[in-house]
Amino acid sequence: MPDKPRLAFIGTGIMGAPMTRNLLKAGYSVCVHNRTTAKARPLADDGATLAESPAAAAADADVVMSCVTDSPDVRRVYLDEDSGVISTVRAGSLAIDFSTIAPAVAREVADALADKDVAMLDAPVSGGDVGAQNGTLSIMVGGSPEAFQRARPLFEALGKTITHCGPSGAGQQTKLCNQVLCALNLAGVCEAIVLACKAGLDPEPMLAATSGGAAGSWSLSNLGPKIAAGDFEPGFMIDLIQKDLRLVFESSREAGASLPATALVHQLFAAAQADGLGRKGTQALYRVLADLAKLD
């Protein structure tokens, strides 16, 4: 692979657009595609070229990257016979999927690309839009060690915590564990703020006092202040965490693992969706708990 491989990036939403910008800043040539073209067009001002399909984006790429919503989207991007990556990707190239999908689908796509002599890494990320913008994502990677080493310079342009978790699918399975931790942690943050408000505390000093101790966490430091400020705009939407938790429960059934606390938070997020909050940030879970506590 050349020192600066030619890249394709498919999916330029809340996460994909800033990730692409960081790759451009690192000196890479990037061709982008997004299902809604208007979302990709601003990246042309930053130096990216635009492609009309995943196949067109992949045709001249040494590395194909993607960050889309769900398992069917990844199948479409890579495996569609007419417009998918598999129809044009060159032997010897590398594919990296940053989406959060079912581990079994990650393995399915990797096997299909292997028949084309293309190595694939499943590399879901954590850190939200802030991590994507700042290049500080946590990247959890499944695939061969050799492909991981080829991709490391690209990962280093995007994240700070880069971990090879095992063979194909292991990155996705690790991300599902991450989502369990995120969901439960966020519920704790929301309940703590509810208690502070019901007890007459200003939540901001409470957050400052607790974030540096044993209770400190990413959710407390990043989402706690947003909740206190009444900011429920999405860095990561409730609809998407619910998609991820669906994958968690599929995995837990296959593994025979009981996750009762996660199931409770899943139902609280479902209540938020029923209240029309699905496209708000995950921190809007607070509004469900505030309603239960009869907070204004």
Secondary structure, DSSP 8 states (H G I E B T S, - for coil): --SS--EEEE--STTHHHHHHHHHHTT--EEEE-SSHHHHHHHHHTT-EE-SSHHHHHTT-SEEEE--SSHHHHHHHHH-TTTSGGGT--TT-EEEE-S---HHHHHHHHHHHHTTT-EEEE--EESHHHHHHHT-EEEEEES-HHHHHHHHHHHHTTEEEEEEEESTTHHHHHHHHHHHHHHHHHHHHHHHHHHHHHTT--HHHHHHHHHTSTT--HHHHHTHHHHHTT----SSBHHHHHHHHHHHHHHHHHHT---HHHHHHHHHHHHHHHTT-TTSBGGGHHHHHHHHTT--
